[in-house]
Amino acid sequence: MSLDADGYGFPEHQPTLARLMEDIRVLSPAGVERVARGWDLHVGTKGEHPFLEAEKAAIHAIEQADRGAAWDLVRSSLFGLTESGDALGSWKAEHGEIGHKAERAAFAAALGLVASNLISKEQAATLMRPMAEALPWLLPEQTPAT
């Protein structure tokens, strides 16, 4: 199953998921750092509880909608871009704490997109906010803080 063909089982999100994946492919090391700063700013210690609640709600909603297998495909594709032996150079350059924060933000943004029609708008925004620091199209109504 490929993202371009059917949106990993989320056809209503195919254009945004495809754009996210492409943007992750071309994100520079500076972009990865910006995403990690977004993670610190929006999740860090002060925003961890709302983030974890939004993450839990999104995963639960995806499971309830019987879309768990499709979500696994999205996650494995992201893993291939950011963490595998064939990871993109920009992600390898920022391996370590910065890379892990940015990777977590990328997974959260994808989760927010996939579950956006299954969870509240605020929960989806909470999941996408760290990644939106580098990709403002994710939350066009909000100005990036960094």
Number of C-alpha atoms within 10 A of each C-alpha: 10 11 19 12 10 14 21 23 20 18 15 13 20 19 14 17 23 15 14 20 18 11 13 23 17 12 19 17 18 13 19 27 20 21 29 27 22 24 26 18 17 22 21 14 9 11 14 14 12 16 22 15 13 23 21 12 18 26 20 16 18 20 13 11 11 11 17 15 13 16 21 12 17 22 16 13 16 21 17 13 20 26 17 14 10 11 16 18 16 21 26 17 15 20 18 10 10 20 22 17 23 27 25 18 24 28 20 25 24 25 23 28 24 29 27 20 14 19 19 15 12 13 23 27 21 22 31 27 29 31 33 25 25 24 20 16 14 21 16 10 8 13 10 16 13 10
